[in-house]
């Protein structure tokens, strides 16, 4: 099985220091600071990377589950919104819309809910108090 890795470096104290994160073998590199994480400063933060991972995993899981149910999705687009409050991730909202021919909305919603529960990133984030899903079929 493949092992995936990323790296982060932080220099200085919490409030005035800064850091950088590298995903994989450098496919993404971004700076982060106290302001980019806890305020509205420029740069990225760990929560954005968690959101990207969750959106990507969920989109693939939904496409796979639709395929297992013998539907062929044309497109699945997901946005994940991670809320950090008082140093804790309290909520993750998954907002997805998909184009899937020949499926009715109830079955689509049932498959989407299953994908939310079973995607590996959702399972890894099970300690998050609330993970919600808003799914729209185009």
TORZAZA-365602 format. One record per atom (N, C-alpha, C, O, CB): residue number from 1; atom name; x negated, y negated, z. Coordinates in nm, 3 decimals. Atoms other than C-alpha are relative to their C-alpha. Glycine has a CB too. Layout:
   resi   name         X         Y         Z
    NUM     CA         X         Y         Z
...
END
This chain:
   resi   name         X         Y         Z
      1      N    -0.084     0.119     0.000
      1     CA     0.000     0.000     0.000
      1      C    -0.088    -0.125     0.000
      1      O    -0.191    -0.129     0.067
      1     CB     0.096     0.000     0.122
      2      N     0.080     0.123     0.003
      2     CA    -0.127    -0.348    -0.077
      2      C     0.011    -0.076     0.132
      2      O     0.114    -0.072     0.200
      2     CB     0.045    -0.090    -0.115
      3      N     0.002     0.089    -0.116
      3     CA    -0.224    -0.580     0.206
      3      C    -0.010    -0.141    -0.054
      3      O    -0.100    -0.172    -0.132
      3     CB    -0.120     0.034     0.098
      4      N    -0.001     0.140     0.044
      4     CA    -0.142    -0.946     0.149
      4      C    -0.060    -0.087     0.109
      4      O    -0.043    -0.059     0.228
      4     CB     0.145    -0.046    -0.034
      5      N     0.060     0.087    -0.101
      5     CA    -0.332    -1.225     0.319
      5      C     0.003    -0.145    -0.043
      5      O     0.009    -0.177    -0.162
      5     CB    -0.144     0.043     0.029
      6      N     0.014     0.145     0.017
      6     CA    -0.346    -1.599     0.358
      6      C    -0.090    -0.048     0.111
      6      O    -0.116     0.024     0.207
      6     CB     0.140    -0.073     0.002
      7      N     0.091     0.055    -0.100
      7     CA    -0.573    -1.824     0.557
      7      C     0.042    -0.141     0.038
      7      O     0.105    -0.213    -0.039
      7     CB    -0.144    -0.001    -0.053
      8      N    -0.022     0.137    -0.047
      8     CA    -0.544    -2.139     0.764
      8      C    -0.117    -0.043     0.087
      8      O    -0.174     0.037     0.161
      8     CB     0.135    -0.012     0.078
      9      N     0.103     0.060    -0.084
      9     CA    -0.798    -2.368     0.924
      9      C     0.057    -0.127     0.060
      9      O     0.120    -0.206    -0.009
      9     CB    -0.131    -0.030    -0.081
     10      N    -0.042     0.122    -0.069
     10     CA    -0.721    -2.637     1.183
     10      C    -0.124    -0.061     0.063
     10      O    -0.202     0.008     0.127
     10     CB     0.110     0.029     0.108
     11      N     0.114     0.070    -0.059
     11     CA    -0.976    -2.899     1.286
     11      C     0.050    -0.117     0.082
     11      O     0.127    -0.200     0.034
     11     CB    -0.097    -0.049    -0.110
     12      N    -0.038     0.108    -0.089
     12     CA    -0.932    -3.130     1.582
     12      C     0.112     0.038     0.093
     12      O     0.156     0.154     0.097
     12     CB     0.039    -0.121    -0.080
     13      N    -0.108    -0.027    -0.094
     13     CA    -0.665    -3.164     1.844
     13      C     0.134     0.004    -0.072
     13      O     0.142    -0.023    -0.192
     13     CB     0.003    -0.107     0.112
     14      N    -0.131    -0.022     0.062
     14     CA    -0.295    -3.104     1.783
     14      C     0.052    -0.124    -0.072
     14      O     0.095    -0.114    -0.187
     14     CB     0.099     0.043     0.103
     15      N    -0.066     0.117     0.057
     15     CA    -0.179    -3.460     1.718
     15      C    -0.084    -0.074    -0.104
     15      O    -0.027    -0.130    -0.198
     15     CB     0.036    -0.094     0.108
     16      N     0.078     0.077     0.098
     16     CA    -0.472    -3.612     1.530
     16      C    -0.082     0.088    -0.093
     16      O    -0.146     0.037    -0.186
     16     CB    -0.093    -0.095     0.073
     17      N     0.073    -0.090     0.087
     17     CA    -0.626    -3.304     1.372
     17      C     0.070     0.021    -0.131
     17      O     0.177    -0.034    -0.157
     17     CB    -0.022     0.132     0.069
     18      N    -0.065    -0.038     0.124
     18     CA    -0.552    -3.163     1.033
     18      C    -0.049     0.137    -0.042
     18      O    -0.148     0.189     0.010
     18     CB    -0.027    -0.103    -0.112
     19      N     0.035    -0.135     0.041
     19     CA    -0.564    -2.834     0.856
     19      C     0.028     0.023    -0.147
     19      O     0.080    -0.063    -0.218
     19     CB     0.075     0.100     0.082
     20      N    -0.028    -0.042     0.137
     20     CA    -0.544    -2.650     0.531
     20      C     0.040     0.147     0.002
     20      O    -0.006     0.225     0.086
     20     CB    -0.122    -0.024    -0.093
     21      N    -0.045    -0.137     0.014
     21     CA    -0.374    -2.330     0.424
     21      C    -0.024     0.044    -0.143
     21      O    -0.006    -0.033    -0.237
     21     CB     0.150     0.016     0.037
     22      N     0.021    -0.059     0.131
     22     CA    -0.461    -2.103     0.135
     22      C     0.081     0.128    -0.008
     22      O     0.070     0.214     0.080
     22     CB    -0.152     0.028    -0.027
     23      N    -0.083    -0.118     0.020
     23     CA    -0.216    -1.845     0.004
     23      C    -0.073     0.093    -0.096
     23      O    -0.119     0.051    -0.202
     23     CB     0.142    -0.038    -0.055
     24      N     0.061    -0.101     0.086
     24     CA    -0.359    -1.525    -0.138
     24      C    -0.141    -0.038    -0.039
     24      O    -0.220    -0.082     0.045
     24     CB     0.083     0.022    -0.123
     25      N     0.135     0.030     0.048
     25     CA    -0.666    -1.575    -0.351
     25      C    -0.011    -0.143    -0.054
     25      O    -0.091    -0.170    -0.144
     25     CB    -0.039     0.100    -0.109
     26      N     0.007     0.140     0.039
     26     CA    -0.604    -1.947    -0.388
     26      C     0.108    -0.045    -0.094
     26      O     0.099    -0.153    -0.152
     26     CB    -0.131    -0.027    -0.061
     27      N    -0.108     0.040     0.090
     27     CA    -0.283    -1.950    -0.590
     27      C     0.070    -0.125     0.050
     27      O     0.132    -0.198    -0.028
     27     CB     0.100     0.113    -0.016
     28      N    -0.053     0.123    -0.057
     28     CA    -0.168    -2.223    -0.351
     28      C    -0.092    -0.042     0.113
     28      O    -0.134     0.040     0.194
     28     CB     0.147     0.019     0.051
     29      N     0.075     0.058    -0.110
     29     CA    -0.367    -2.451    -0.124
     29      C     0.070    -0.128     0.040
     29      O     0.107    -0.208    -0.045
     29     CB    -0.149    -0.025    -0.039
     30      N    -0.067     0.120    -0.045
     30     CA    -0.212    -2.718     0.091
     30      C    -0.051    -0.048     0.134
     30      O    -0.091     0.031     0.220
     30     CB     0.148     0.023     0.008
     31      N     0.039     0.062    -0.126
     31     CA    -0.300    -2.958     0.367
     31      C     0.121    -0.008     0.091
     31      O     0.234    -0.020     0.045
     31     CB    -0.061    -0.141    -0.024
     32      N    -0.107     0.021    -0.096
     32     CA    -0.097    -2.981     0.685
     32      C    -0.052    -0.075     0.121
     32      O    -0.170    -0.067     0.156
     32     CB     0.063     0.134     0.042
     33      N     0.033     0.082    -0.116
     33     CA    -0.091    -3.211     0.985
     33      C     0.113     0.010     0.101
     33      O     0.217     0.070     0.075
     33     CB    -0.025    -0.149    -0.041
     34      N    -0.107     0.008    -0.099
     34     CA     0.108    -3.269     1.301
     34      C     0.121    -0.069    -0.062
     34      O     0.235    -0.025    -0.044
     34     CB    -0.048    -0.076     0.127
     35      N    -0.111     0.075     0.060
     35     CA     0.315    -3.522     1.106
     35      C     0.074     0.081    -0.106
     35      O     0.196     0.070    -0.116
     35     CB    -0.052    -0.130    -0.061
     36      N    -0.069    -0.077     0.104
     36     CA     0.387    -3.283     0.817
     36      C     0.080     0.115     0.061
     36      O     0.172     0.168    -0.002
     36     CB    -0.100     0.055    -0.101
     37      N    -0.073    -0.110    -0.063
     37     CA     0.506    -3.020     1.063
     37      C     0.113    -0.047     0.089
     37      O     0.223     0.008     0.085
     37     CB    -0.095     0.085     0.081
     38      N    -0.098     0.039    -0.101
     38     CA     0.692    -3.208     1.334
     38      C     0.070    -0.132    -0.029
     38      O     0.161    -0.171     0.043
     38     CB    -0.066    -0.009     0.132
     39      N    -0.062     0.126     0.038
     39     CA     0.780    -3.535     1.161
     39      C     0.029     0.006    -0.148
     39      O     0.067     0.112    -0.199
     39     CB    -0.093    -0.122     0.036
     40      N    -0.026     0.001     0.144
     40     CA     0.818    -3.638     0.798
     40      C    -0.125    -0.039    -0.078
     40      O    -0.116    -0.107    -0.180
     40     CB     0.114    -0.096    -0.034
     41      N     0.126     0.034     0.065
     41     CA     0.451    -3.670     0.703
     41      C    -0.024     0.080    -0.126
     41      O     0.043     0.180    -0.152
     41     CB    -0.114     0.020     0.094
     42      N     0.036    -0.069     0.124
     42     CA     0.294    -3.567     0.374
     42      C    -0.076     0.127     0.030
     42      O    -0.145     0.138     0.131
     42     CB    -0.082    -0.092    -0.091
     43      N     0.067    -0.129    -0.015
     43     CA     0.164    -3.217     0.330
     43      C     0.101     0.109     0.022
     43      O     0.222     0.085     0.021
     43     CB    -0.100    -0.004     0.116
     44      N    -0.087    -0.115    -0.020
     44     CA     0.304    -2.874     0.391
     44      C     0.003     0.036     0.148
     44      O    -0.045    -0.040     0.232
     44     CB    -0.046     0.120    -0.085
     45      N    -0.002    -0.050    -0.138
     45     CA     0.364    -2.674     0.708
     45      C     0.033     0.148    -0.002
     45      O     0.082     0.198    -0.103
     45     CB     0.102    -0.078     0.087
     46      N    -0.028    -0.143    -0.002
     46     CA     0.401    -2.312     0.817
     46      C     0.147     0.033    -0.030
     46      O     0.176     0.135    -0.091
     46     CB    -0.038     0.058     0.134
     47      N    -0.142    -0.028     0.022
     47     CA     0.782    -2.336     0.808
     47      C     0.037    -0.004    -0.148
     47      O     0.122     0.074    -0.192
     47     CB     0.085    -0.100     0.078
     48      N    -0.024     0.002     0.145
     48     CA     0.782    -2.432     0.439
     48      C    -0.049     0.128    -0.065
     48      O     0.014     0.180    -0.157
     48     CB    -0.067    -0.122    -0.065
     49      N     0.052    -0.124     0.056
     49     CA     0.569    -2.129     0.365
     49      C     0.087     0.118     0.039
     49      O     0.105     0.210    -0.041
     49     CB    -0.143     0.023     0.047
     50      N    -0.097    -0.103    -0.040
     50     CA     0.806    -1.909     0.565
     50      C     0.123    -0.009    -0.089
     50      O     0.175     0.093    -0.135
     50     CB     0.039    -0.015     0.151
     51      N    -0.117     0.019     0.086
     51     CA     1.094    -2.059     0.365
     51      C    -0.027     0.053    -0.141
     51      O     0.059     0.120    -0.199
     51     CB     0.040    -0.149    -0.007
     52      N     0.033    -0.049     0.134
     52     CA     0.917    -1.985     0.035
     52      C    -0.004     0.152    -0.002
     52      O     0.048     0.215    -0.094
     52     CB    -0.135    -0.057    -0.046
     53      N     0.007    -0.147    -0.007
     53     CA     0.846    -1.627     0.142
     53      C     0.139     0.060     0.010
     53      O     0.169     0.159    -0.056
     53     CB    -0.086     0.044     0.119
     54      N    -0.135    -0.055    -0.019
     54     CA     1.205    -1.572     0.254
     54      C     0.083    -0.017    -0.127
     54      O     0.154     0.076    -0.166
     54     CB     0.070    -0.069     0.119
     55      N    -0.075     0.021     0.124
     55     CA     1.356    -1.724    -0.061
     55      C    -0.045     0.097    -0.109
     55      O     0.038     0.154    -0.179
     55     CB    -0.017    -0.145    -0.049
     56      N     0.052    -0.092     0.101
     56     CA     1.129    -1.515    -0.283
     56      C     0.039     0.143     0.028
     56      O     0.081     0.215    -0.062
     56     CB    -0.149    -0.012    -0.008
     57      N    -0.034    -0.137    -0.038
     57     CA     1.190    -1.192    -0.092
     57      C     0.149     0.025    -0.019
     57      O     0.188     0.128    -0.075
     57     CB    -0.041     0.028     0.145
     58      N    -0.143    -0.018     0.012
     58     CA     1.565    -1.241    -0.076
     58      C     0.043     0.007    -0.147
     58      O     0.125     0.092    -0.183
     58     CB     0.074    -0.113     0.071
     59      N    -0.036    -0.001     0.142
     59     CA     1.591    -1.321    -0.449
     59      C    -0.033     0.133    -0.065
     59      O     0.047     0.187    -0.142
     59     CB    -0.071    -0.113    -0.075
     60      N     0.038    -0.130     0.056
     60     CA     1.403    -1.004    -0.538
     60      C     0.087     0.112     0.057
     60      O     0.128     0.203    -0.016
     60     CB    -0.147     0.029     0.028
     61      N    -0.083    -0.103    -0.063
     61     CA     1.602    -0.794    -0.287
     61      C     0.140    -0.001    -0.060
     61      O     0.198     0.104    -0.085
     61     CB     0.007    -0.020     0.153
     62      N    -0.133     0.009     0.059
     62     CA     1.930    -0.924    -0.428
     62      C     0.000     0.055    -0.142
     62      O     0.091     0.130    -0.180
     62     CB     0.049    -0.146     0.000
     63      N     0.009    -0.054     0.137
     63     CA     1.820    -0.850    -0.786
     63      C    -0.010     0.153     0.003
     63      O     0.052     0.220    -0.079
     63     CB    -0.122    -0.060    -0.073
     64      N     0.015    -0.146    -0.011
     64     CA     1.717    -0.498    -0.679
     64      C     0.132     0.066     0.040
     64      O     0.171     0.167    -0.018
     64     CB    -0.110     0.035     0.101
     65      N    -0.126    -0.057    -0.046
     65     CA     2.042    -0.432    -0.493
     65      C     0.108    -0.008    -0.108
     65      O     0.188     0.084    -0.122
     65     CB     0.047    -0.072     0.126
     66      N    -0.095     0.010     0.111
     66     CA     2.246    -0.559    -0.787
     66      C    -0.029     0.107    -0.104
     66      O     0.062     0.170    -0.157
     66     CB    -0.005    -0.140    -0.064
     67      N     0.038    -0.102     0.096
     67     CA     2.052    -0.329    -1.016
     67      C     0.040     0.140     0.046
     67      O     0.087     0.220    -0.035
     67     CB    -0.149    -0.005    -0.024
     68      N    -0.041    -0.130    -0.054
     68     CA     2.115    -0.030    -0.787
     68      C     0.151     0.020    -0.010
     68      O     0.198     0.133    -0.021
     68     CB    -0.044     0.013     0.145
     69      N    -0.146    -0.007     0.014
     69     CA     2.486    -0.114    -0.807
     69      C     0.042    -0.005    -0.147
     69      O     0.161    -0.017    -0.179
     69     CB     0.066    -0.115     0.079
     70      N    -0.021    -0.002     0.145
     70     CA     2.451    -0.109    -1.188
     70      C     0.049    -0.131    -0.059
     70      O     0.127    -0.134    -0.154
     70     CB     0.097     0.107    -0.034
     71      N    -0.021     0.133     0.056
     71     CA     2.472    -0.484    -1.243
     71      C    -0.137    -0.055    -0.038
     71      O    -0.235    -0.030     0.032
     71     CB     0.075    -0.095     0.100
     72      N     0.127     0.056     0.044
     72     CA     2.203    -0.668    -1.433
     72      C     0.003    -0.152     0.017
     72      O     0.063    -0.222    -0.064
     72     CB    -0.030     0.038    -0.146
     73      N    -0.001     0.145    -0.020
     73     CA     2.143    -1.015    -1.291
     73      C    -0.081    -0.071    -0.109
     73      O    -0.187    -0.024    -0.150
     73     CB    -0.055    -0.036     0.139
     74      N     0.075     0.082     0.095
     74     CA     2.041    -1.280    -1.540
     74      C    -0.092    -0.097     0.073
     74      O    -0.201    -0.129     0.025
     74     CB     0.096    -0.077    -0.091
     75      N     0.078     0.099    -0.075
     75     CA     1.916    -1.521    -1.274
     75      C     0.046     0.001     0.145
     75      O     0.166     0.007     0.173
     75     CB     0.015    -0.142    -0.061
     76      N    -0.029     0.019    -0.143
     76     CA     1.895    -1.544    -0.895
     76      C    -0.090    -0.113     0.046
     76      O    -0.212    -0.106     0.033
     76     CB    -0.025     0.133     0.084
     77      N     0.075     0.114    -0.051
     77     CA     1.790    -1.876    -0.744
     77      C     0.036    -0.017     0.147
     77      O     0.154    -0.025     0.182
     77     CB     0.030    -0.131    -0.082
     78      N    -0.024     0.012    -0.144
     78     CA     1.749    -1.912    -0.368
     78      C    -0.083    -0.112     0.059
     78      O    -0.202    -0.126     0.028
     78     CB    -0.031     0.132     0.072
     79      N     0.070     0.100    -0.082
     79     CA     1.660    -2.202    -0.143
     79      C     0.011     0.050     0.144
     79      O     0.118     0.094     0.187
     79     CB     0.062    -0.146    -0.017
     80      N    -0.001    -0.033    -0.142
     80     CA     1.564    -2.127     0.216
     80      C    -0.034    -0.126     0.078
     80      O    -0.130    -0.196     0.046
     80     CB    -0.100     0.117     0.033
     81      N     0.022     0.117    -0.086
     81     CA     1.586    -2.398     0.482
     81      C    -0.029     0.049     0.141
     81      O     0.056     0.111     0.205
     81     CB     0.123    -0.096    -0.002
     82      N     0.043    -0.044    -0.133
     82     CA     1.394    -2.334     0.804
     82      C     0.006    -0.120     0.094
     82      O    -0.052    -0.225     0.067
     82     CB    -0.144     0.060    -0.005
     83      N    -0.012     0.106    -0.100
     83     CA     1.484    -2.543     1.110
     83      C    -0.090     0.032     0.118
     83      O    -0.081     0.140     0.177
     83     CB     0.148    -0.016     0.046
     84      N     0.090    -0.010    -0.114
     84     CA     1.217    -2.596     1.375
     84      C     0.047    -0.099     0.105
     84      O     0.048    -0.220     0.080
     84     CB    -0.149    -0.026    -0.040
     85      N    -0.045     0.086    -0.109
     85     CA     1.349    -2.731     1.706
     85      C    -0.074     0.036     0.128
     85      O    -0.076     0.152     0.169
     85     CB     0.153     0.012     0.021
     86      N     0.071    -0.020    -0.125
     86     CA     1.143    -2.774     2.021
     86      C    -0.100     0.115    -0.008
     86      O    -0.112     0.195     0.085
     86     CB     0.098     0.025     0.112
     87      N     0.103    -0.101     0.016
     87     CA     0.868    -2.550     1.884
     87      C     0.051     0.140    -0.030
     87      O    -0.025     0.237    -0.020
     87     CB    -0.081     0.005     0.121
     88      N    -0.057    -0.132     0.031
     88     CA     1.102    -2.265     1.787
     88      C     0.079    -0.008    -0.130
     88      O     0.151    -0.104    -0.154
     88     CB     0.092     0.048     0.116
     89      N    -0.084    -0.010     0.119
     89     CA     1.249    -2.161     1.455
     89      C     0.137     0.047     0.047
     89      O     0.151     0.158     0.099
     89     CB    -0.062     0.098    -0.109
     90      N    -0.133    -0.030    -0.052
     90     CA     1.619    -2.170     1.537
     90      C     0.097     0.049    -0.106
     90      O     0.190     0.124    -0.076
     90     CB     0.057    -0.121     0.067
     91      N    -0.094    -0.034     0.106
     91     CA     1.789    -2.128     1.202
     91      C    -0.073     0.011    -0.132
     91      O    -0.164    -0.066    -0.161
     91     CB     0.113    -0.104    -0.010
     92      N     0.042    -0.006     0.141
     92     CA     1.715    -2.014     0.850
     92      C     0.128     0.010    -0.082
     92      O     0.210     0.098    -0.060
     92     CB    -0.097     0.122    -0.029
     93      N    -0.115    -0.002     0.091
     93     CA     1.973    -2.095     0.584
     93      C    -0.049     0.047    -0.136
     93      O    -0.140    -0.011    -0.194
     93     CB     0.068    -0.142    -0.009
     94      N     0.026    -0.044     0.136
     94     CA     1.959    -1.899     0.261
     94      C     0.116    -0.048    -0.086
     94      O     0.232    -0.017    -0.059
     94     CB    -0.016     0.157    -0.008
     95      N    -0.100     0.052     0.092
     95     CA     2.142    -2.074    -0.021
     95      C    -0.035     0.057    -0.137
     95      O    -0.138     0.021    -0.195
     95     CB     0.005    -0.158    -0.001
     96      N     0.032    -0.066     0.126
     96     CA     2.159    -1.863    -0.335
     96      C     0.112    -0.016    -0.100
     96      O     0.230    -0.023    -0.064
     96     CB    -0.029     0.147     0.023
     97      N    -0.098    -0.006     0.107
     97     CA     2.331    -1.880    -0.666
     97      C    -0.055     0.093    -0.105
     97      O    -0.174     0.094    -0.136
     97     CB     0.030    -0.143    -0.059
     98      N     0.043    -0.103     0.094
     98     CA     2.323    -1.605    -0.920
     98      C     0.094     0.007    -0.119
     98      O     0.214    -0.017    -0.108
     98     CB    -0.009     0.136     0.069
     99      N    -0.077    -0.028     0.119
     99     CA     2.437    -1.536    -1.270
     99      C    -0.008     0.151    -0.022
     99      O    -0.114     0.206    -0.052
     99     CB    -0.053    -0.080    -0.125
    100      N    -0.007    -0.146     0.009
    100     CA     2.552    -1.174    -1.286
    100      C     0.125     0.036    -0.080
    100      O     0.237     0.023    -0.029
    100     CB     0.001     0.067     0.143
    101      N    -0.117    -0.036     0.080
    101     CA     2.778    -1.059    -1.569
    101      C     0.076     0.119     0.059
    101      O     0.017     0.209     0.120
    101     CB    -0.042     0.031    -0.144
    102      N    -0.087    -0.115    -0.028
    102     CA     3.071    -0.826    -1.501
    102      C     0.009     0.041     0.145
    102      O     0.036     0.158     0.173
    102     CB    -0.047     0.115    -0.078
    103      N    -0.016    -0.032    -0.142
    103     CA     3.075    -0.843    -1.120
    103      C     0.106    -0.092     0.058
    103      O     0.114    -0.209     0.020
    103     CB    -0.136    -0.014     0.078
    104      N    -0.096     0.090    -0.064
    104     CA     3.359    -0.974    -0.907
    104      C    -0.064    -0.062     0.125
    104      O    -0.162    -0.010     0.179
    104     CB     0.132     0.077     0.038
    105      N     0.062     0.078    -0.107
    105     CA     3.290    -1.223    -0.633
    105      C    -0.010     0.077     0.131
    105      O    -0.111     0.067     0.199
    105     CB     0.078    -0.128     0.022
    106      N     0.005    -0.075    -0.126
    106     CA     3.377    -0.995    -0.339
    106      C    -0.115     0.100     0.001
    106      O    -0.186     0.111     0.101
    106     CB     0.133     0.072     0.024
    107      N     0.110    -0.097     0.006
    107     CA     3.135    -0.726    -0.452
    107      C    -0.134    -0.071     0.001
    107      O    -0.228    -0.025     0.066
    107     CB     0.013     0.089    -0.125
    108      N     0.124     0.078    -0.001
    108     CA     2.868    -0.986    -0.522
    108      C    -0.035    -0.044     0.141
    108      O    -0.149    -0.030     0.184
    108     CB     0.013    -0.122    -0.092
    109      N     0.025     0.048    -0.136
    109     CA     2.906    -1.132    -0.172
    109      C    -0.042     0.114     0.092
    109      O    -0.128     0.096     0.178
    109     CB     0.124    -0.069     0.056
    110      N     0.036    -0.116    -0.082
    110     CA     2.888    -0.786    -0.015
    110      C    -0.145     0.043    -0.028
    110      O    -0.220     0.073     0.065
    110     CB     0.097     0.118    -0.026
    111      N     0.137    -0.037     0.036
    111     CA     2.569    -0.702    -0.205
    111      C    -0.098    -0.105     0.050
    111      O    -0.206    -0.071     0.099
    111     CB    -0.013     0.018    -0.153
    112      N     0.089     0.108    -0.047
    112     CA     2.418    -1.042    -0.120
    112      C    -0.021     0.009     0.151
    112      O    -0.133    -0.009     0.199
    112     CB     0.060    -0.137    -0.036
    113      N     0.013    -0.012    -0.146
    113     CA     2.489    -0.992     0.251
    113      C    -0.092     0.117     0.035
    113      O    -0.174     0.106     0.126
    113     CB     0.139     0.021     0.065
    114      N     0.089    -0.114    -0.022
    114     CA     2.321    -0.651     0.237
    114      C    -0.145    -0.035    -0.029
    114      O    -0.235     0.006     0.044
    114     CB     0.043     0.118    -0.085
    115      N     0.136     0.043     0.034
    115     CA     2.016    -0.804     0.067
    115      C    -0.057    -0.089     0.110
    115      O    -0.175    -0.079     0.144
    115     CB    -0.001    -0.075    -0.135
    116      N     0.046     0.087    -0.110
    116     CA     1.996    -1.066     0.343
    116      C    -0.044     0.084     0.119
    116      O    -0.147     0.056     0.180
    116     CB     0.111    -0.099     0.043
    117      N     0.032    -0.084    -0.116
    117     CA     1.996    -0.797     0.611
    117      C    -0.121     0.088    -0.023
    117      O    -0.194     0.119     0.072
    117     CB     0.119     0.086     0.035
    118      N     0.100    -0.103     0.026
    118     CA     1.752    -0.565     0.438
    118      C    -0.127    -0.047    -0.068
    118      O    -0.220     0.033    -0.082
    118     CB     0.060     0.103    -0.082
    119      N     0.126     0.040     0.062
    119     CA     1.490    -0.777     0.265
    119      C    -0.109     0.002     0.108
    119      O    -0.083    -0.035     0.223
    119     CB     0.012    -0.142    -0.067
    120      N     0.105    -0.014    -0.100
    120     CA     1.154    -0.720     0.438
    120      C    -0.030    -0.128     0.080
    120      O    -0.062    -0.121     0.198
    120     CB    -0.125     0.044    -0.067
    121      N     0.027     0.124    -0.073
    121     CA     1.109    -1.088     0.527
    121      C     0.112    -0.028     0.099
    121      O     0.084    -0.073     0.210
    121     CB    -0.016    -0.118    -0.098
    122      N    -0.109     0.014    -0.098
    122     CA     1.456    -1.105     0.688
    122      C    -0.025     0.090     0.119
    122      O    -0.006     0.049     0.234
    122     CB     0.136     0.034    -0.065
    123      N     0.026    -0.093    -0.109
    123     CA     1.363    -0.801     0.891
    123      C    -0.116    -0.047     0.086
    123      O    -0.112    -0.033     0.209
    123     CB    -0.029     0.139    -0.055
    124      N     0.113     0.051    -0.077
    124     CA     1.030    -0.955     0.991
    124      C     0.038    -0.121     0.084
    124      O    -0.023    -0.148     0.187
    124     CB    -0.115    -0.037    -0.094
    125      N    -0.045     0.121    -0.070
    125     CA     1.215    -1.270     1.100
    125      C     0.120     0.027     0.090
    125      O     0.193    -0.066     0.124
    125     CB     0.036    -0.109    -0.100
    126      N    -0.118    -0.038    -0.079
    126     CA     1.474    -1.082     1.308
    126      C     0.010    -0.074     0.133
    126      O     0.118    -0.082     0.191
    126     CB    -0.002     0.148     0.026
    127      N    -0.004     0.075    -0.127
    127     CA     1.379    -1.285     1.618
    127      C     0.062    -0.139    -0.015
    127      O     0.095    -0.203     0.085
    127     CB    -0.140    -0.013     0.055
    128      N    -0.064     0.130     0.022
    128     CA     1.522    -1.600     1.457
    128      C     0.147     0.013     0.042
    128      O     0.216     0.103    -0.005
    128     CB    -0.014    -0.046    -0.151
    129      N    -0.137    -0.014    -0.053
    129     CA     1.853    -1.662     1.639
    129      C     0.109     0.004    -0.107
    129      O     0.209     0.073    -0.090
    129     CB     0.028    -0.113     0.093
    130      N    -0.106     0.004     0.100
    130     CA     2.050    -1.736     1.322
    130      C    -0.058    -0.008    -0.140
    130      O    -0.134    -0.099    -0.172
    130     CB     0.092    -0.119     0.025
    131      N     0.031     0.003     0.142
    131     CA     1.998    -1.650     0.956
    131      C     0.133     0.005    -0.073
    131      O     0.206     0.103    -0.064
    131     CB    -0.095     0.119    -0.043
    132      N    -0.128     0.010     0.069
    132     CA     2.289    -1.763     0.742
    132      C    -0.021     0.016    -0.151
    132      O    -0.132    -0.001    -0.202
    132     CB     0.069    -0.135     0.032
    133      N     0.004    -0.015     0.144
    133     CA     2.373    -1.700     0.379
    133      C     0.121    -0.070    -0.061
    133      O     0.235    -0.049    -0.019
    133     CB    -0.003     0.149    -0.039
    134      N    -0.103     0.058     0.084
    134     CA     2.570    -1.911     0.134
    134      C    -0.031     0.047    -0.141
    134      O    -0.132     0.010    -0.199
    134     CB     0.004    -0.158     0.010
    135      N     0.026    -0.059     0.131
    135     CA     2.603    -1.720    -0.193
    135      C     0.108    -0.043    -0.099
    135      O     0.227    -0.036    -0.070
    135     CB    -0.006     0.153     0.010
    136      N    -0.090     0.044     0.105
    136     CA     2.757    -1.852    -0.513
    136      C    -0.026     0.082    -0.126
    136      O    -0.140     0.097    -0.168
    136     CB    -0.016    -0.152    -0.028
    137      N     0.009    -0.073     0.125
    137     CA     2.829    -1.645    -0.822
    137      C     0.038    -0.095    -0.112
    137      O     0.146    -0.153    -0.112
    137     CB     0.092     0.125     0.001
    138      N    -0.028     0.089     0.114
    138     CA     2.805    -1.845    -1.144
    138      C     0.082     0.074    -0.104
    138      O     0.115     0.017    -0.208
    138     CB    -0.131    -0.051    -0.063
END
